[in-house]
Structure formats: structure tokens, C-alpha cells
């Protein structure tokens, strides 16, 4: 099985992947330069699965994942999920006093997850976003400048760096939810007996644009006792003021109440797409 994920080696994604029980047989990890490319690799057939972050308990949704699913792919589906506790490290090429650090590099998500620490401990440092936490560690290890990176402990080991501070995330319970992306039509992971299921979908362009139109659409779920666990809007990109809505709800999409709610939603929205139905991680 070819598994695409955000590289290079030493990312939090790689750490999360290492603690997942993978299917039996030969596994071929494929590091990709971006989350977007990891997801597209599945649609193009270059990979059998992608393992990508979807949301973080501190910073919310990972926009690159949502946008890739909503705008750039139509033949993939979510078949599973995994929650990973993220512990961020402040990494430098060699031990250095915090007040001497001029630049801090990382992926935008960890920079945001460690915002309070950075404000309080490195108020004058410039914050720079790069493609991944591992790339940040690599850049720091290659530079003679007084730079630091935010990343995983494994990245510090991999690139021969020193850990200046451990667990610098602002919230101790900092968890990222990863999802498995597979080609459309792939059966989801088999759940345990009695395990609950989750369905993810995106809809847009409510036909009757009037006060309460969104409430009317969501009533299709509440009136059938289907619990929405997450809803988020994202710009539709076509023009200002038009949005799409991402939802997670309890239950499998084949369950009668869920199936009826989705069918009724299709009568009120121009576009409804089920992103996946899978066992809760």
C-alpha cells in the first residue's frame, strides 16, 4: 500500500502515522511536499491512501485539507480517522539563549498553536511559515543564523538539532485529528462491534436565500435526531459573501435517519457531497 503524507521525514504527520496500526502487507510511505499534493496523489492513482490532518483542537480546521477536498478532488473519500496528541518542541542547531533567536520557522499550524509561548518568550523574533515542521528543522540545521524551529522531537533527532524547550504548545491537550483519504468507492475501515460512526459532508448554495435558510437546512438533521458535531463555513471562492458549509454528524450515511436527512438537504442546497462515512477514531 502506497501511503502519501506531508513530508519530509520528521513531521508530526509522520509521527502520527507511526502510531497507527497499518494493514498487513508491504507499506510504501510517500513523502509529499504539501498536504494538497498528498490528497491529489490518491485521486491520480499515484498513492493508495493519504494520511492528512483535518483539524486541531487549538487552531481548528486545516484549510489546505478542506480546500483540496472541496475544490480540487471529486474522486476521493474519507475512510477513517486518528487522533494524535501534538507536543511541539522549540528546536535550534545548537543550544542558544532564547533572547538571541531572531527567526522562528514552522508550519502555520504549530506557529498558531504556540502563539502564547512565542509572544511571552520570543517577542522580538520574526515568525516565518514554511511547508512543514520538518522542513523548518532542516532549514535551521543548515543555517549559521540564530534561528529556531517549532517541530517534533523526531525532527530534532533526525537533523541533529538541540531541543531548547519541550511541550511549548499553548494548550496541554493539543490534539490533531488526522483522516485517511482513499479513492472514491473504497469501503471504510471496519469498526469494532458497537463502535459509533461519523459522516462528513460539504454543502453550498442554499436555494431559498432568506432569513433562516441555513437553520432550515440544518433542521433536516435535528428533526430526525441526527447530531451535528461540527459545522464550519468556508468561502465559495466565486464571489464575496458566498459560502460552503462543512459538517460532521453522528451516524453512518446508510442509517435511515442520516440518509433521509442528506436526501432532504439535497432539495435545499445546490451542491451536497458526502466526503466520507467511517468509524469514529
C-alpha positions as CSV (number, residue, x, y, z in Angstrom):
1,X,0.0,0.0,0.0
2,X,1.4,3.4,-1.0
3,X,0.6,6.0,1.7
4,X,1.1,9.7,0.8
5,X,1.7,12.2,3.7
6,X,3.2,15.5,4.3
7,X,7.0,15.3,4.3
8,X,9.9,15.4,4.5
9,X,10.8,12.9,7.2
10,X,10.3,14.2,10.8
11,X,6.9,15.9,10.5
12,X,4.1,15.5,13.1
13,X,2.2,13.6,10.4
14,X,4.9,11.0,10.2
15,X,4.9,10.7,14.0
16,X,1.1,10.2,13.9
17,X,1.4,7.7,11.1
18,X,3.9,5.7,13.2
19,X,1.4,5.0,15.9
20,X,-1.4,3.9,13.6
21,X,-2.0,0.1,13.2
22,X,-1.4,-0.2,9.4
23,X,-2.9,-3.0,7.2
24,X,-0.8,-6.2,6.8
25,X,1.4,-6.4,3.8
26,X,4.0,-4.2,2.2
27,X,3.7,-0.5,3.1
28,X,5.4,2.2,1.0
29,X,5.3,5.6,2.6
30,X,5.5,8.5,0.1
31,X,6.6,11.9,1.4
32,X,4.8,14.7,-0.4
33,X,5.8,18.4,-0.3
34,X,2.3,19.6,0.6
35,X,-1.0,18.2,2.0
36,X,-2.7,19.2,-1.2
37,X,-0.3,17.0,-3.3
38,X,-0.8,14.1,-0.8
39,X,-4.5,14.2,-1.4
40,X,-4.2,14.6,-5.2
41,X,-1.8,11.7,-5.3
42,X,-4.8,9.4,-4.3
43,X,-7.1,10.8,-7.0
44,X,-4.4,10.4,-9.7
45,X,-3.6,6.9,-8.6
46,X,0.0,7.7,-7.5
47,X,-1.0,6.6,-4.0
48,X,-3.5,4.2,-2.5
49,X,-4.1,6.3,0.6
50,X,-3.3,9.7,2.0
51,X,-2.9,10.4,5.7
52,X,-3.6,14.1,6.3
53,X,-4.5,16.5,9.2
54,X,-8.1,17.7,9.2
55,X,-8.5,19.7,12.3
56,X,-6.7,20.7,15.5
57,X,-8.2,21.2,19.0
58,X,-6.5,24.6,19.4
59,X,-6.5,26.1,15.9
60,X,-9.4,24.4,14.2
61,X,-9.6,23.1,10.7
62,X,-6.6,22.7,8.4
63,X,-7.7,24.8,5.5
64,X,-5.4,23.1,2.9
65,X,-7.1,19.8,3.6
66,X,-10.6,21.2,3.4
67,X,-9.9,23.2,0.2
68,X,-8.3,20.2,-1.5
69,X,-11.3,18.1,-0.7
70,X,-13.9,20.7,-1.7
71,X,-12.3,22.3,-4.8
72,X,-9.6,20.1,-6.2
73,X,-10.8,16.5,-5.9
74,X,-14.0,14.7,-6.6
75,X,-13.0,11.0,-6.6
76,X,-11.7,10.5,-3.1
77,X,-13.4,9.7,0.2
78,X,-12.6,9.7,3.9
79,X,-12.4,6.1,5.2
80,X,-11.0,6.5,8.7
81,X,-9.6,8.9,11.3
82,X,-6.9,9.0,14.0
83,X,-6.4,11.5,16.9
84,X,-2.8,12.4,17.7
85,X,-1.5,14.3,20.7
86,X,0.8,17.0,19.4
87,X,3.8,18.0,21.5
88,X,5.7,20.9,20.0
89,X,9.4,21.5,20.6
90,X,11.5,24.6,20.1
91,X,14.5,23.4,18.1
92,X,17.8,25.0,17.3
93,X,21.0,24.0,15.5
94,X,22.8,24.2,18.9
95,X,22.0,25.5,22.4
96,X,21.2,29.2,22.3
97,X,19.6,31.7,24.7
98,X,16.0,32.5,23.7
99,X,16.7,36.2,23.6
100,X,19.3,35.7,20.9
101,X,16.9,33.9,18.5
102,X,16.0,36.2,15.6
103,X,13.7,34.0,13.5
104,X,11.3,31.1,14.3
105,X,10.3,28.8,11.4
106,X,7.4,26.3,11.3
107,X,4.3,25.3,9.5
108,X,1.5,27.8,10.1
109,X,-0.5,25.5,12.3
110,X,2.2,25.0,15.0
111,X,3.1,28.7,14.9
112,X,-0.5,29.4,15.8
113,X,-0.7,26.6,18.4
114,X,2.3,28.0,20.2
115,X,1.3,31.7,19.8
116,X,1.2,32.5,23.5
117,X,4.6,30.9,24.2
118,X,6.1,32.9,21.3
119,X,4.6,36.2,22.5
120,X,5.9,35.7,26.0
121,X,9.3,34.2,25.3
122,X,10.4,35.4,21.9
123,X,8.5,38.7,21.4
124,X,11.1,40.2,19.0
125,X,11.6,37.1,16.9
126,X,10.3,37.1,13.3
127,X,7.9,34.2,12.6
128,X,8.2,32.6,9.2
129,X,5.9,30.0,7.7
130,X,7.3,27.1,5.8
131,X,5.8,24.0,4.1
132,X,6.2,21.7,7.1
133,X,7.7,21.4,10.6
134,X,10.4,19.0,9.3
135,X,11.4,21.5,6.6
136,X,11.7,24.1,9.3
137,X,14.1,21.9,11.3
138,X,16.1,21.1,8.2
139,X,16.5,24.8,7.3
140,X,17.6,25.6,10.9
141,X,20.1,22.8,10.9
142,X,21.6,24.1,7.6
143,X,21.8,27.7,8.7
144,X,24.5,29.5,10.8
145,X,22.0,32.2,11.6
146,X,20.4,32.4,15.1
147,X,17.2,30.7,14.0
148,X,14.9,28.2,15.7
149,X,12.1,25.9,14.5
150,X,9.0,24.5,16.0
151,X,8.6,20.8,15.3
152,X,8.6,17.3,16.6
153,X,11.3,15.7,18.8
154,X,11.9,13.3,16.0
155,X,12.8,16.1,13.7
156,X,15.4,17.4,16.1
157,X,16.9,13.9,16.3
158,X,16.8,13.5,12.5
159,X,18.5,16.8,11.7
160,X,21.0,16.7,14.6
161,X,19.4,19.7,16.4
162,X,19.0,20.6,20.0
163,X,15.7,20.9,21.8
164,X,15.6,24.3,23.6
165,X,12.2,23.9,25.2
166,X,9.8,21.0,25.3
167,X,6.0,21.0,25.0
168,X,5.6,24.6,24.1
169,X,2.1,24.3,22.8
170,X,-0.3,26.7,24.4
171,X,-2.8,24.0,25.4
172,X,-1.7,20.8,27.1
173,X,-4.5,18.9,25.4
174,X,-3.3,19.8,21.9
175,X,-4.8,17.1,19.6
176,X,-4.8,16.9,15.8
177,X,-7.4,14.8,14.0
178,X,-6.0,13.0,11.0
179,X,-8.0,11.3,8.3
180,X,-7.4,8.6,5.8
181,X,-8.2,9.5,2.2
182,X,-8.9,6.7,-0.3
183,X,-10.2,6.5,-3.9
184,X,-13.9,7.0,-4.1
185,X,-15.9,3.8,-3.7
186,X,-13.4,2.4,-1.1
187,X,-15.0,0.7,1.8
188,X,-14.3,2.4,5.1
189,X,-12.2,0.8,7.8
190,X,-14.0,-1.9,9.7
191,X,-15.2,-0.6,13.0
192,X,-15.3,-2.5,16.3
193,X,-18.7,-4.1,17.3
194,X,-20.9,-1.3,18.7
195,X,-18.5,1.4,17.5
196,X,-20.1,4.7,16.6
197,X,-19.8,6.2,13.1
198,X,-19.2,9.7,11.7
199,X,-20.3,11.2,8.4
200,X,-18.5,14.2,6.9
201,X,-20.1,16.3,4.2
202,X,-20.0,19.7,2.5
203,X,-22.9,21.6,1.0
204,X,-23.3,25.0,-0.6
205,X,-25.7,27.4,-2.4
206,X,-28.9,27.2,-0.4
207,X,-31.6,27.6,-3.0
208,X,-34.0,29.7,-1.0
209,X,-31.9,32.7,0.2
210,X,-33.9,34.1,3.0
211,X,-33.5,34.7,6.7
212,X,-33.2,31.4,8.4
213,X,-32.2,29.4,5.2
214,X,-29.3,27.8,7.0
215,X,-31.4,27.0,10.0
216,X,-34.0,25.4,7.7
217,X,-31.3,23.2,6.1
218,X,-29.8,22.1,9.4
219,X,-33.3,21.3,10.7
220,X,-33.3,18.3,8.4
221,X,-30.8,16.8,10.8
222,X,-32.2,17.9,14.1
223,X,-35.7,17.0,13.3
224,X,-34.5,13.4,12.8
225,X,-32.4,13.4,16.0
226,X,-29.2,13.4,13.9
227,X,-26.5,15.2,16.0
228,X,-24.2,17.6,14.2
229,X,-20.8,17.5,16.0
230,X,-19.1,20.2,13.8
231,X,-20.1,22.9,11.3
232,X,-17.8,25.4,9.6
233,X,-18.1,27.8,6.7
234,X,-15.5,28.5,4.0
235,X,-15.7,31.0,1.2
236,X,-17.0,29.5,-2.0
237,X,-14.3,31.5,-3.9
238,X,-16.7,32.6,-6.7
239,X,-17.5,36.0,-5.1
240,X,-17.6,37.7,-1.7
241,X,-20.4,36.6,0.6
242,X,-21.0,33.1,-0.8
243,X,-20.0,30.2,1.4
244,X,-19.9,26.4,1.6
245,X,-20.5,24.5,4.9
246,X,-18.5,21.6,6.2
247,X,-20.4,19.3,8.6
248,X,-19.6,16.3,10.7
249,X,-22.5,14.3,12.1
250,X,-23.1,11.2,14.2
251,X,-24.1,8.1,12.3
252,X,-23.4,6.2,9.2
253,X,-24.7,7.6,5.9
254,X,-26.6,4.3,5.3
255,X,-28.6,4.7,8.5
256,X,-32.2,5.6,7.8
257,X,-32.3,8.9,9.6
258,X,-28.9,10.1,8.3
259,X,-29.8,9.0,4.7
260,X,-33.1,10.8,4.8
261,X,-31.6,14.0,6.2
262,X,-29.0,14.1,3.5
263,X,-31.6,13.4,0.8
264,X,-33.7,16.3,2.1
265,X,-30.7,18.6,2.3
266,X,-30.2,18.0,-1.4
267,X,-33.6,19.6,-2.1
268,X,-32.4,22.8,-0.3
269,X,-28.8,23.1,-1.4
270,X,-27.5,23.2,-4.9
271,X,-24.5,21.1,-4.0
272,X,-24.2,18.3,-1.4
273,X,-21.2,16.0,-1.3
274,X,-20.6,13.2,1.3
275,X,-16.9,13.4,2.0
276,X,-16.9,10.1,3.8
277,X,-18.7,7.9,6.4
278,X,-16.4,6.0,8.8
279,X,-15.9,4.7,12.3
280,X,-15.1,7.3,15.0
281,X,-11.3,7.3,15.8
